[in-house]
Amino acid sequence: MKSEAQYIDLYEQCREMICRHSSDVMNAAREAAFQRFKSLGFPTQKVERYKYTDMAALFAPDYGLNLNRLVIPVNPYDAFRCDVPNLSTLLYFVVNDVFYSKVEGQRSKVEGQILNLKSQISNLKPEGVIIDSINKHPDIVAKYYNRLASQDEDGITALNTMLAQDGLLVYVPRGVAMDRPVQIINILRSDVDLMVNRRVLIVLEEGAEAKLLFCDHAADDKHFLATQVIEAFVGGQASLDLYCLEETHAKNVRVSNVYVDQQRDSHVNHNVITLHNGTTRNKLDLVLNGEGAECRCSGCVIADKQQHVDNNTLITHAKPHGTSRELYKYVLNDEATGAFAGRVLVVKDAQKTDSQMTNQNLCATKQARMYTQPMLEIYADDVKCAHGSTVGQLNDAAMFYMRQRGIPEKEARTLLQQAFINEVIDQMELAPLRDRLHYLVDKRFRGELSKCEGCKLCK
C-alpha cells in the first residue's frame, strides 16, 4: 500500500483545501470516493482489466499537485502553437486540470479585451449549448456527475473523484445539432513534476448532435501524471463523435477512464489516437442501454523506444437490436509495448445483437511486444458476434516487391506501416481531422514528430 499511502495521507491533510477550491456538487461525491479508494487501492496486475500495466508503479513517484489552484500565468489563445491547429472548430483550453475561461497574466487591459473578443467571436455556439467549467453549473451537473463512474469499482476512478477540483461540462440540449466540432486542448504546464486530475461531463439530450476533439499536449519538459475521467450521457436518437488525440512526450503518464451510456437509437463514434507518449492507459466502458443503439470504437497507436500503450474496452449490450464495431491497430517499433483487451458482453435480453471486434498489430522489430485479448461473453441466443486478433511483422514479399522497384528500404518500411494504420484513420467521420492525421502519421513514421513542438507557453 506504499503508493496508495501517500495519496491517502495527502487527502486527509488537505481535505479542507481541496473542498474549498471546488464546488458543492463535486465535493458531495468526494468522501465516498475517498473511502472507496482506501478500500480498493490501485488495481494490481492480478486484476483482469489491469494485467498489462503496473498502476502502483506509475503512481509511486512524488508528484506535485496544485491543490491551492494557483493561477498559471499564460494565455493559451495567444501563445499556443501545435501540429493540430484549430480545424474550423469551437476552440477551448484546459490548462492542467482547470477550464481556461479568461485572459490571465500581466497583459494590458486593452490586450485582454481584444483577446477575449477574438475568443468570443470564434466560439459562437447554438443557443442553450454549454461548454464551461463544471463548477459553474450545479443544477445540470448535479443530475449527472459521478453517476456512471461511481458504479465502477475502479481505484483510479475513485482517486480522480477524490482529488478532482474542476472539470469541463459539455451540454447540448434536446434537438440541437452543433454544426461545428468542439476542440478541447488539454495543456500540461508546470515548472515542476506535476499530477493533474481532469474531469469531463458530456450530456447530449434526446436528438442532440455533437463532435468533440480532445488534444493532449505537454508544454514543458517535466514528468506529468494525468488522470482523466469522462462521463458521457447520450440520449435517445442523439449522436456523439468523441476523438481523443495524445501527442505529449516520453515523460508523460496518461490514465484515462471513459464511461458512456447510450439510450435508444443513439449513435456513438469513439476514437483514441496515440501518436506520441510515455505510458498510456485508456479504459472504455460503454453500455448500449437503449434498443437500436449503435457504436463504433476505434484506436490507432504508433509507439517506439520504450513507450507503452494499453487500451482496455468493455462494451455491454443491455437491450435488443444493438450494434457495435471495434477496430484497434498498433504499430510498434524499437522496444515499445502494446496491449489490447476488449470484451463484449451481451446480456440475456439483448437479442438481435450485432457485434464485431478486430485487433490487428504490427511489430516492426523483434524487440517490440504486443499483448492482445479479445473476448465475447454472450447470454442471448439470437445474436451475430465475431472477434479476432492478429500480431505480425512487415510483409517480406511486399518489402521485396518495393525494393525491386527502386524504393529504399527505409521508405518501403514507412509506406507499409502507413498503409497498415490508415485503415483506422480512413474510418473517422471528422474529415478535417482525418486529413490532418494522415499528415501527422507520415511525420511520425519519418521521425519528424518527436513531441508537441512549438508549444511555447512560458516566455
TIGU-130035 format. One line per 2 residues: number of its first residue (from 1); for each residue x negated, y negated, z of C-alpha. Coordinates in Angstrom, 2 decimals. Example, Ala and Ser with C-alpha at 12.3 -4.5 7.8 and 13.67 -1.06 7.14 Angstrom:
1) -12.30:4.50:7.80 ~ -13.67:1.06:7.14
***
This chain:
1) 0.00:0.00:0.00 ~ -3.03:-2.30:-0.30
3) -1.76:-4.02:-3.46 ~ 1.71:-4.42:-2.01
5) 0.48:-5.70:1.35 ~ -0.87:-9.00:0.03
7) 2.49:-9.83:-1.58 ~ 4.48:-8.80:1.49
9) 2.25:-10.95:3.69 ~ 2.46:-13.83:1.21
11) 6.25:-13.79:1.20 ~ 6.53:-13.57:4.98
13) 4.15:-16.51:5.40 ~ 5.55:-18.69:2.58
15) 9.26:-17.77:2.62 ~ 10.36:-21.28:3.59
17) 8.18:-22.94:0.93 ~ 9.40:-20.58:-1.80
19) 13.05:-21.23:-0.98 ~ 12.60:-24.98:-0.60
21) 11.42:-25.31:-4.19 ~ 14.15:-23.15:-5.68
23) 17.96:-23.10:-5.91 ~ 20.61:-21.52:-3.69
25) 21.53:-19.05:-6.44 ~ 18.01:-17.70:-6.76
27) 17.46:-17.77:-3.00 ~ 20.63:-15.73:-2.43
29) 19.02:-12.72:-4.14 ~ 15.56:-13.21:-2.67
31) 15.79:-11.47:0.71 ~ 17.39:-8.30:-0.66
33) 14.69:-8.17:-3.34 ~ 12.01:-8.53:-0.67
35) 13.41:-5.61:1.30 ~ 13.64:-3.55:-1.89
37) 10.01:-4.33:-2.76 ~ 8.88:-3.36:0.76
39) 10.67:-0.05:0.29 ~ 9.66:0.69:-3.30
41) 6.22:-0.89:-3.62 ~ 4.55:-0.77:-7.02
43) 5.54:2.23:-9.14 ~ 2.81:4.84:-9.28
45) 1.86:6.85:-12.33 ~ 3.84:9.73:-10.84
47) 6.98:7.75:-11.71 ~ 8.04:8.94:-15.16
49) 8.53:5.49:-16.69 ~ 5.14:4.25:-15.46
51) 2.93:7.27:-16.13 ~ 0.71:5.49:-18.67
53) -0.12:2.28:-16.76 ~ -1.61:1.84:-13.28
55) 0.55:-1.01:-11.96 ~ -1.04:-1.21:-8.49
57) -4.45:-1.83:-10.07 ~ -3.06:-4.67:-12.21
59) -1.64:-6.46:-9.16 ~ -4.60:-5.80:-6.85
61) -6.67:-8.95:-7.66 ~ -6.08:-12.04:-5.53
63) -4.32:-14.42:-7.93 ~ -3.29:-17.92:-7.04
65) 0.39:-18.94:-7.11 ~ 1.85:-22.41:-7.48
67) 4.49:-21.96:-4.77 ~ 4.48:-25.65:-3.88
69) 5.37:-26.47:-7.50 ~ 2.52:-28.88:-8.14
71) 3.02:-30.71:-11.43 ~ 0.79:-29.61:-14.31
73) -0.37:-32.89:-15.93 ~ 0.30:-32.00:-19.54
75) 2.78:-32.92:-22.24 ~ 3.08:-29.83:-24.47
77) 5.28:-31.58:-27.05 ~ 2.34:-33.81:-27.88
79) -0.67:-31.56:-27.22 ~ 0.36:-28.02:-28.13
81) -1.04:-26.53:-31.31 ~ -0.91:-22.85:-32.24
83) -0.73:-20.35:-35.11 ~ 3.08:-20.08:-34.80
85) 4.29:-23.65:-35.29 ~ 7.83:-24.90:-34.88
87) 9.66:-22.85:-37.51 ~ 12.56:-25.31:-38.03
89) 13.81:-24.30:-34.61 ~ 15.11:-25.91:-31.46
91) 11.82:-26.15:-29.56 ~ 11.39:-25.82:-25.78
93) 8.50:-25.14:-23.43 ~ 7.94:-23.18:-20.23
95) 4.65:-24.17:-18.58 ~ 3.57:-21.21:-16.43
97) 6.98:-20.43:-14.89 ~ 8.63:-23.88:-14.94
99) 11.02:-25.07:-17.64 ~ 9.49:-28.21:-19.11
101) 12.15:-30.90:-19.44 ~ 10.34:-34.22:-19.39
103) 7.11:-36.01:-20.21 ~ 4.54:-35.54:-17.47
105) 1.13:-37.06:-16.86 ~ -0.37:-40.51:-16.97
107) 1.35:-41.92:-20.05 ~ 2.76:-45.34:-20.59
109) 6.48:-45.88:-20.27 ~ 6.79:-46.60:-24.00
111) 4.88:-43.44:-24.94 ~ 7.11:-41.38:-22.68
113) 10.28:-42.86:-24.18 ~ 9.09:-42.16:-27.73
115) 8.13:-38.55:-26.98 ~ 11.37:-37.87:-25.14
117) 13.33:-39.37:-28.04 ~ 11.48:-37.13:-30.51
119) 12.29:-34.04:-28.44 ~ 15.95:-35.02:-28.12
121) 16.30:-35.51:-31.89 ~ 14.63:-32.18:-32.68
123) 16.69:-30.32:-30.07 ~ 20.21:-31.26:-31.13
125) 22.40:-28.23:-30.49 ~ 26.12:-27.35:-30.70
127) 28.45:-28.71:-28.04 ~ 28.62:-26.54:-24.94
129) 25.30:-24.78:-25.53 ~ 22.94:-24.98:-22.55
131) 19.18:-24.48:-22.76 ~ 17.83:-25.65:-19.43
133) 16.44:-24.75:-16.03 ~ 18.36:-22.06:-14.14
135) 18.28:-24.26:-11.05 ~ 20.39:-26.98:-12.67
137) 23.47:-24.90:-13.50 ~ 24.54:-22.97:-10.38
139) 28.17:-22.48:-11.45 ~ 27.22:-20.49:-14.55
141) 24.14:-18.82:-13.13 ~ 25.94:-17.50:-10.02
143) 28.19:-15.32:-12.21 ~ 25.30:-13.53:-13.90
145) 21.96:-13.95:-12.13 ~ 20.41:-10.67:-10.92
147) 23.50:-8.65:-11.85 ~ 21.63:-6.40:-14.28
149) 18.19:-6.50:-12.68 ~ 19.41:-5.62:-9.19
151) 20.80:-2.30:-10.44 ~ 17.31:-1.09:-11.35
153) 15.19:0.46:-8.61 ~ 12.03:-1.06:-10.01
155) 9.39:-2.58:-7.75 ~ 8.17:-5.01:-10.43
157) 11.65:-6.46:-10.91 ~ 12.08:-6.71:-7.15
159) 8.75:-8.57:-6.85 ~ 9.77:-11.02:-9.58
161) 13.15:-11.69:-7.95 ~ 11.45:-12.22:-4.60
163) 8.91:-14.77:-5.90 ~ 10.50:-16.50:-8.92
165) 11.44:-20.12:-8.17 ~ 12.67:-21.36:-11.54
167) 13.82:-19.92:-14.81 ~ 15.31:-20.53:-18.22
169) 19.06:-20.43:-18.91 ~ 20.36:-19.95:-22.45
171) 24.15:-20.17:-22.50 ~ 26.25:-20.06:-25.69
173) 30.00:-20.48:-25.15 ~ 32.77:-18.47:-26.75
175) 32.86:-18.53:-30.55 ~ 29.82:-20.81:-31.01
177) 27.27:-19.78:-33.63 ~ 23.91:-21.54:-33.38
179) 22.71:-22.37:-36.89 ~ 19.09:-22.91:-35.84
181) 16.88:-20.44:-33.96 ~ 15.63:-21.39:-30.49
183) 11.86:-21.20:-29.98 ~ 10.56:-20.98:-26.42
185) 6.81:-21.48:-25.97 ~ 5.55:-19.84:-22.78
187) 2.26:-21.53:-21.94 ~ -0.12:-20.21:-19.29
189) -2.16:-23.15:-17.98 ~ -4.46:-23.24:-14.94
191) -7.89:-24.20:-13.68 ~ -8.00:-21.03:-11.53
193) -6.85:-17.43:-11.88 ~ -3.07:-17.56:-11.64
195) 0.02:-15.39:-11.23 ~ 3.32:-16.64:-12.66
197) 6.81:-15.18:-12.32 ~ 9.18:-16.11:-15.13
199) 12.92:-15.56:-15.12 ~ 15.23:-15.78:-18.14
201) 19.03:-15.57:-18.17 ~ 20.79:-15.28:-21.55
203) 24.59:-15.44:-21.73 ~ 26.46:-15.13:-25.03
205) 30.19:-15.26:-24.58 ~ 32.61:-13.49:-26.92
207) 31.94:-14.18:-30.59 ~ 28.81:-16.27:-29.93
209) 25.64:-16.02:-32.02 ~ 22.04:-16.96:-31.21
211) 18.49:-16.23:-32.37 ~ 15.75:-16.63:-29.73
213) 11.99:-16.53:-30.28 ~ 9.69:-16.36:-27.22
215) 6.00:-17.05:-27.92 ~ 3.47:-16.29:-25.17
217) 0.18:-18.22:-25.21 ~ -2.69:-18.76:-22.78
219) -4.25:-22.22:-22.89 ~ -7.19:-21.62:-20.56
221) -9.93:-19.02:-20.27 ~ -8.75:-17.73:-16.89
223) -7.30:-14.47:-15.62 ~ -3.50:-14.64:-15.76
225) -0.88:-12.23:-14.45 ~ 2.63:-12.94:-15.75
227) 5.72:-11.07:-14.65 ~ 8.91:-11.68:-16.58
229) 12.50:-10.53:-16.10 ~ 15.05:-11.20:-18.85
231) 18.75:-10.54:-18.31 ~ 20.92:-10.77:-21.43
233) 24.72:-10.56:-21.40 ~ 26.13:-10.14:-24.91
235) 29.92:-10.47:-25.08 ~ 32.36:-8.81:-27.42
237) 31.61:-9.42:-31.13 ~ 28.61:-11.55:-30.13
239) 25.23:-11.36:-31.87 ~ 21.79:-11.82:-30.28
241) 18.43:-11.70:-32.01 ~ 15.62:-11.65:-29.45
243) 11.99:-11.86:-30.59 ~ 9.07:-11.73:-28.15
245) 5.64:-12.54:-29.61 ~ 2.49:-12.24:-27.50
247) -0.69:-13.97:-28.62 ~ -2.75:-14.52:-25.48
249) -6.27:-13.26:-24.70 ~ -8.19:-10.36:-23.17
251) -7.94:-11.72:-19.59 ~ -4.14:-11.75:-19.63
253) -1.84:-9.21:-17.96 ~ 1.80:-9.34:-19.04
255) 4.54:-7.27:-17.38 ~ 7.98:-7.83:-18.89
257) 11.27:-6.13:-17.95 ~ 14.25:-6.81:-20.23
259) 17.83:-5.86:-19.32 ~ 20.61:-6.09:-21.93
261) 24.35:-5.47:-21.53 ~ 26.39:-5.22:-24.73
263) 30.17:-5.37:-24.99 ~ 32.45:-4.10:-27.78
265) 31.43:-4.64:-31.41 ~ 28.41:-6.69:-30.35
267) 25.06:-6.68:-32.14 ~ 21.57:-6.97:-30.62
269) 18.31:-7.13:-32.52 ~ 15.33:-6.88:-30.13
271) 11.73:-7.16:-31.35 ~ 8.41:-7.17:-29.47
273) 5.24:-8.15:-31.31 ~ 1.82:-7.84:-29.66
275) -0.89:-9.48:-31.75 ~ -3.48:-10.16:-29.07
277) -3.51:-9.39:-25.35 ~ -5.37:-7.88:-22.45
279) -2.95:-5.48:-20.76 ~ 0.73:-5.48:-21.69
281) 3.60:-3.50:-20.21 ~ 7.05:-4.01:-21.76
283) 10.18:-2.30:-20.46 ~ 13.59:-2.46:-22.14
285) 16.82:-1.24:-20.53 ~ 19.74:-1.67:-22.94
287) 23.30:-0.48:-22.33 ~ 25.89:-0.28:-25.10
289) 28.78:-0.93:-22.73 ~ 31.48:-1.51:-25.32
291) 32.94:0.58:-28.10 ~ 31.39:-0.08:-31.51
293) 28.32:-1.88:-30.14 ~ 25.10:-1.58:-32.12
295) 21.45:-2.41:-31.51 ~ 18.19:-2.38:-33.42
297) 14.99:-2.33:-31.36 ~ 11.53:-2.51:-32.87
299) 7.94:-3.01:-31.82 ~ 4.76:-3.98:-33.63
301) 1.40:-3.54:-31.85 ~ -2.12:-4.34:-33.04
303) -4.81:-3.65:-30.46 ~ -8.57:-3.25:-30.37
305) -11.53:-3.48:-27.94 ~ -10.21:-2.26:-24.54
307) -6.70:-3.64:-24.92 ~ -3.77:-1.67:-23.52
309) -0.13:-1.86:-24.68 ~ 2.65:0.20:-23.09
311) 6.23:0.00:-24.37 ~ 8.97:1.85:-22.50
313) 12.62:1.85:-23.60 ~ 15.89:3.26:-22.29
315) 18.98:2.91:-24.48 ~ 22.20:4.07:-22.84
317) 25.24:4.82:-25.00 ~ 28.06:4.37:-22.49
319) 31.00:4.03:-24.93 ~ 32.07:5.73:-28.18
321) 31.06:4.69:-31.71 ~ 27.77:3.12:-30.64
323) 24.82:2.80:-33.00 ~ 21.14:2.40:-32.07
325) 17.97:2.29:-34.13 ~ 14.41:2.20:-32.77
327) 11.17:1.77:-34.71 ~ 7.85:1.17:-32.93
329) 4.49:1.15:-34.74 ~ 0.97:0.85:-33.31
331) -2.38:0.24:-34.99 ~ -5.23:0.92:-32.55
333) -8.91:0.18:-33.17 ~ -12.10:0.48:-31.09
335) -11.24:1.83:-27.60 ~ -7.70:0.46:-27.41
337) -4.97:2.44:-25.66 ~ -1.32:2.53:-26.63
339) 1.70:4.17:-25.06 ~ 5.32:4.51:-26.11
341) 8.03:6.29:-24.13 ~ 11.56:5.98:-25.46
343) 14.67:7.62:-24.06 ~ 18.17:7.62:-25.49
345) 20.90:8.58:-23.02 ~ 24.35:9.50:-24.37
347) 26.93:9.83:-21.61 ~ 29.82:12.31:-21.70
349) 32.46:9.98:-23.13 ~ 30.23:8.32:-25.75
351) 31.49:10.35:-28.71 ~ 30.62:9.40:-32.32
353) 27.26:8.00:-31.20 ~ 24.72:7.47:-33.98
355) 21.14:7.08:-32.75 ~ 17.70:7.30:-34.32
357) 14.30:6.75:-32.68 ~ 10.97:6.64:-34.53
359) 7.46:6.01:-33.20 ~ 4.56:6.04:-35.66
361) 0.97:5.36:-34.67 ~ -2.35:4.86:-36.41
363) -5.59:5.44:-34.50 ~ -8.15:3.84:-36.78
365) -11.11:5.02:-34.67 ~ -11.92:8.24:-32.85
367) -12.13:6.36:-29.54 ~ -8.59:4.92:-29.72
369) -5.93:6.72:-27.67 ~ -2.16:6.89:-28.15
371) 0.40:8.48:-25.83 ~ 3.91:8.99:-27.19
373) 7.01:10.49:-25.60 ~ 10.36:10.19:-27.45
375) 13.30:11.71:-25.55 ~ 17.00:12.41:-26.07
377) 19.43:13.13:-23.24 ~ 22.87:13.94:-24.61
379) 26.06:14.84:-22.73 ~ 28.59:14.28:-25.56
381) 29.23:16.92:-28.23 ~ 30.17:14.81:-31.27
383) 27.06:12.75:-31.94 ~ 24.35:12.24:-34.55
385) 20.98:11.71:-32.86 ~ 17.41:12.12:-34.03
387) 13.96:11.24:-32.76 ~ 10.37:11.71:-33.83
389) 6.81:10.51:-33.44 ~ 3.52:10.75:-35.33
391) -0.10:9.98:-34.46 ~ -2.66:9.93:-37.25
393) -5.71:8.32:-38.77 ~ -6.29:6.43:-42.01
395) -5.45:8.49:-45.07 ~ -8.72:9.75:-46.58
397) -7.14:10.24:-50.01 ~ -5.81:6.68:-50.06
399) -9.19:5.36:-48.95 ~ -10.94:7.34:-51.70
401) -8.44:6.10:-54.31 ~ -9.01:2.45:-53.36
403) -12.82:2.81:-53.17 ~ -12.84:4.38:-56.64
405) -11.22:1.22:-57.95 ~ -13.88:-1.06:-56.57
407) -12.23:-2.12:-53.30 ~ -14.81:-2.40:-50.48
409) -14.30:-0.04:-47.54 ~ -13.54:-2.81:-45.05
411) -10.94:-4.37:-47.36 ~ -9.38:-0.96:-48.06
413) -9.02:-0.28:-44.32 ~ -7.42:-3.68:-43.82
415) -4.91:-3.18:-46.64 ~ -3.90:0.27:-45.40
417) -3.39:-0.96:-41.84 ~ -1.34:-3.91:-43.06
419) 0.85:-1.67:-45.20 ~ 1.45:0.59:-42.21
421) 2.54:-2.17:-39.83 ~ 4.53:-4.23:-42.36
423) 7.49:-1.83:-42.23 ~ 8.38:-3.23:-38.81
425) 7.90:-6.86:-39.84 ~ 9.96:-6.46:-43.02
427) 13.00:-5.43:-40.95 ~ 13.04:-8.66:-38.95
429) 16.04:-10.79:-39.82 ~ 14.49:-14.16:-38.96
431) 12.93:-14.95:-42.36 ~ 10.56:-17.81:-41.32
433) 9.09:-15.65:-38.55 ~ 8.82:-12.68:-40.89
435) 6.81:-14.69:-43.40 ~ 4.61:-16.18:-40.70
437) 3.91:-12.77:-39.16 ~ 2.66:-11.39:-42.46
439) 0.11:-14.21:-42.45 ~ -0.84:-13.69:-38.78
441) -1.17:-9.93:-39.16 ~ -3.54:-10.43:-42.09
443) -5.64:-12.81:-39.97 ~ -5.58:-10.37:-37.06
445) -6.88:-7.43:-39.09 ~ -9.60:-9.60:-40.60
447) -10.82:-10.64:-37.15 ~ -9.81:-14.29:-37.59
449) -7.20:-14.25:-34.81 ~ -9.06:-13.61:-31.56
451) -6.78:-15.67:-29.33 ~ -4.37:-18.58:-29.43
453) -6.76:-21.05:-30.94 ~ -6.15:-24.76:-30.69
455) -4.06:-24.87:-27.51 ~ -5.95:-27.94:-26.30
457) -3.76:-28.85:-23.36 ~ -6.43:-30.03:-20.98
459) -8.06:-33.22:-22.24
***
